[in-house]
């Protein structure tokens, strides 16, 4: 039954996705304001199909900001995009990942080449312009994904784009903490955490076969580079805040952060 369920999910996602890709392409090409919000709606549908139950804690951003999140899985994309309208900062290689690259481009992702300093500077300027233009961008500040049980060091260089006056950085914790309605164990988490040399197609299939999960998204208080005394200090503080949030969520002690009011809560379960 698990393999049949996984095959059904893939089929339903394809039926949803393929006809909508030209729609989003048109929205992007025409500069429509819906180019920001349409992927949010789309990923809410994907989350329902896949069986993602997303619980949001804390205050979501009410203005453009740079979200600094830990990175666990390819599932982070639909999780965060279902929670609020965002675009992503991604490594250049992602743009060439077949349909996944196409979807990233349609979501107006900013692609950065970490090997070339000149390209990195151009990406910094693009990120700043997007933020000033009202977009909320997600930065996976570790620079790679982890096993979901820890937070890797945040790279301070990634926060150079937030050095402009007034730009907000909001730390966000992603905690994969539930499986079939029960607490997720360390042994089960690698079925969903995509890291190391795992191949994407095989891991995607494995995750769908393993069944629906619960993910907690914690929105911490925003900060600025100037307010924290520089981007290195901001990176260290954001890392500490996200790590504390992860430990509390995985240990079932995240209530003190304050849940979103019912109207702001995304609660999507498998149907």
Buried (B, 14 or more C-beta within 10 A) or exposed (E): EEEEBBEEBBEBBEEBBEEBBEEBBEBBEEEEEBBBEBBBEBBBBBBBBBBBBBBBBBBBBEEBBBBBBBBBBBBBBBBBBBBBBBBBBBBBEBBEBEEBBBBBBBBBBBBBBBEEEEBBEEBBEBBBEBBEEEBBBBBBBBBEBBBBBEBBEBBBBBBBBBBBEEBBBBBBBBBBBBBEEEEBEEEBBBBBBBBEEBEEEEBBBBBBBBBBBBBBBBBBEBBBBBEBEEBBBBBBBBBEBBBBBBBBBBEEEBEEBEBBEEEEEBEBEBE
